[in-house]
Amino acid sequence: MEPHAIVGRETELGELSRLVASSDGQALLVRGEAGMGKSLLLAAAAEQAGALGHRVIRVTGVESETTLPFAGLHQILHPLLRTMPGLDRTTQEVVDTVFGRRTGQAPSVMALGIAALDVLALASGDAPLLVVVDDGHWFDPQSAEVGGFIARRLAGHAVRMIIAVRADTPSAWDSAAVPELSLAQLDPGASADLLRMRAPGMPPAVRTRVLELAQGNPLALTELPRAVEQGTADGMTAEELPLPRRLEHMYGDRIQDLPADERTRLLLAALDGGGAGTPAAGRPRYRLQQADEAVARGLLVQDAASGELFFRHPLVRSALLQTATPNERRAAHGRLAELHRADLERHATHLAAATVDPDETVAAVLERAARSASARGGATAAVALLTRAAELSPTAGPRSRRLGDAAFVAAQSALLGTADELRQASDRLGAGSPSPAAVVTAAYTALYQHGDVRSAHRRVVHALRTMPPDTDTHTDSGTDSHSAVRTRLLNLLLATSLFSADPALWSVSDGLVDAQGRSADETTLLYRDVWGDITRRGHGARERLRELFGRLDEEQPWDVMRLSVAAYYLDALGDYRFLVRQVAEREVGSGAVTNAMTLLQVVMLDQITSGDWDAAERTGQRGLELTTRHGYTLFEHQYHGFLGLIAAWRGDAARATEAMNRLDRWARPRGVGYLTQLAEAIGAATGLTEGDYESAYAYAGGLTAPGTFTPYSQQAPRTLLDLVEAAVHTGRAAQARAHTDAALKQGLPAISPRLDFLTAAAEAMTAEGEAARAAFERAAGHPAAADHPFELARVRLAQGMWLRRARERAAARTVLAQAADAFARLGAAPWARRVQAELRATGAPGNGPAPGQTALTAQERRIAELAAGGLSNREIGAQLFLSPRTVGAHLYRVFPKLGITSRAALRDALTGTAEAEPQE
């Protein structure tokens, strides 16, 4: 390219020079308004890197590609992949999938970011690598998101990145958390020096005027002398416009004077990203040729080494788009659509821009491209493609359906405002009654933002009951029928019913599903059976789930989300963990964000189940931030509930109680039974952890009465062990046994391995005499026990207590030590203290307080000693001048401190801690 002197940027050049020559990988975001010299600074950095023997990859964002997922990332990686030796299989599969060279599940941002980082690190094996991204604000959101992921992790790699963006153009790089270098206007001295260099013979009066017009903008100072000389500075006279727009007008004046065929070639390159100084990146791209007049007018420059023609500045491309007539732009898009016929999404984008009149063939292409985009994590791009497909639909029926599909995808992308606009457009095509799109959008808003399950349920029921019978027709894009809409409404109805946990609402939902008869969708039938009355309908569902997961082809995020929820309730997430986490990460950014909120919940619950509680808390906090940012109040409260459950099991009673109260206050008046039941589960967990078994029994019994399993309650089977354990510790042996028998009679063990294990654990806790020995061994040795470490540790604690009472102290110490290790790993301190007390009672060494155990105060020790001596609360209160209620409150604090659960254990526990207690 033609060299330009860099004046007044010594500080900025120093920053870039230090980055290029640094011994460690790092990234820098260069921000400035158009014409401030970003491209020139990037070229200088690239030249320095080349002189040092570094490899340089230069790419440029293209405005017409901002809706094409991963187009920018493809520019970065493709030049490397073409010359790179074989990658490891995982990395190769990730890049092949995201760039369309193989079918399969699109990777998450994290998986793709790691794969891309691997490619960059491998490419820098022989020489350091510099990646230069110009016009980064035109990168598609997915590429910028992955690029930010990479840029934050370059330490330890011989890779550097410099990304240039406009200060006045929002982009996904704005939230990348990358160090920034801001370009300000040149000071008056530097401005004068640059102008003197570019136009040494300019008359003083003209020089003063140019300096006033340029306002310290290097591009203006460089171009205005030429414009004055050629008489093309008229575009600079509209001083009420921002300076970049005035520069754009100046370029526009030069473009208008070009020959028509040359102007067309420039327009094709501008629309397709040609002339940007980057290679073709593995796909056809229009190349600038035969443009001598444009070079002469300062619109293009020629690379001396390759002979390639490039636009002098991005504003030249902007000016081309502004000066072209609509017919010229459409004709150019038509030619580019042919050029990219092998690339579905790129072909569809240009085809849409080239088409004016309704055309069902074009609309069908756009619809297929939308499905492809959403399957690759580009749900927001799919909304635009479906909206345009609706505009090009020749008749009202397909137009309304495509608007409805666009509204559905927008709702899944946390774009409820956009969804509502699309819904209104769809309604205008109807005959006055609310369209399915209207019902779906209104129900989503009522449910997700307001928690109004009754209103959402009522709207969807009415829509289903008033829908006409299915009448299938076929188009190039597939089946255009009421059946697909009906299925979508039924799935939404079932989700609403799940949150309600209301048998009355579920009865209506069940009836509407049953009314489908043999035409009912298999996935809908699975959701009904698993999300609803799972204890009565869940038998055989795991096999059906496995078959439906196996059929997933081009996975849509909402399909994976719904099936993953079913997998959680069937305790089958371990089989699909990798897929669920991939899709969750993929959709968080610019994908189906609403689905990502639910998928992150599923990931969190899987982490809780598998005993990775620290990771579960991190996932919960991340999900909480995401839901709060988008105003999805229902999901926000779910995250508070799941975090409260972890707090309860870990002994943070204050945090658990706060979460429980938050849920109950918000959910109960709205009829969100799922959350009120979650609140009661937190209460039961808190009681069990603190040794307050009466409270635990009250909460667990409120969820489902002993000996029964409340219909349509997901918490009823999940708290099986909680209710049995609380009943045993409060002397309600008959109720504990009745609940265990009910689990067996209901067939819970056949629904999932976890429920089989919990039933076995309940049988052990309720067994009498020598039968308990074999029952505990069966429970502890259950095939599913290792997958549920917290419940297994509770079983071993109960088993150790039974063995100690049977005077088998050595055997007791073995299982109690296993329980102690598990509770310690989980961070369940009160449970660990309880085990330590049992171990001391077996004569195990180490009588000091367990880690995290709080010493008793003098008052608590005195009360504990009197209680250990057999005195009642009333008798203790009479001696110490306290009320019986106060004595009871002290004992509730004493028990968890000592790691015990009853008065009978007080004497042994006090003996073991005597030396550790403070003397007052």
Secondary structure, 3 states (H helix, E strand, C coil): CCCCCCCCCHHHHHHHHHHHHCCCCEEEEEEECCCCCHHHHHHHHHHHHHHCCCEEEEEECCHHHCCCCCHHHHHHHHHHHHHCCCCCHHHHHHHHHHCCCCCCCCCCHHHHHHHHHHHHHHHCCCCCEEEEEECHHHCCHHHHHHHHHHHCCCCCCCEEEEEEEECCCCCHHHHCCCCEEECCCCCHHHHHHHHHHHCCCCCHHHHHHHHHHHCCCHHHHHHHHHHHHHCCHHHHCCCCCCHHHHHHHHHHHHHHCCCHHHHHHHHHHHHHCCCCCCCCCCCCCCCCCCCHHHHHCCCEEECCCCCCEEECCHHHHHHHHHHCCHHHHHHHHHHHHHHCCCCHHHHHHHHHHHCCCCCHHHHHHHHHHHHHHHHCCCHHHHHHHHHHHHHCCCCHHHHHHHHHHHHHHHHHCCCHHHHHHHHHHHHCCCCCCCCHHHHHHHHHHHHHHCCCHHHHHHHHHHHHHHCCCCCCEEECCEEECHHHHHHHHHHHHHHHHHHHCCHHHHHHHHHHHHCCHHHCCHHHHHHHHHHCCHHHHCCCHHHHHHHHHHHCCCCCHHHHHHHHHHHHHCCCHHHCHHHHHHHHHHHCCCCCHHHHHHHHHHHHHHHHHHCCHHHHHHHHHHHHHHHHHHCCHHHHHHHHHHHHHHHHHHCCHHHHHHHHHHHHHHHHHHCCHHHHHHHHHHHHHHHHHHCCHHHHHHHHHHHCCCCCCCCCCCHHHHCHHHHHHHHHHCCCHHHHHHHHHHHHHHCHHHCCHHHHHHHHHHHHHHCCCCHHHHHHHHHHCCCCHHHCHHHHHHHHHHHHHHHHHCCCHHHHHHHHHHHHHHHHHHCCHHHHHHHHHHHHHCCCCCCCCCCCCCCCCHHHHHHHHHHHCCCCHHHHHHHHCCCHHHHHHHHHHHHHHHCCCCHHHHHHHHHHHHHHCCCC
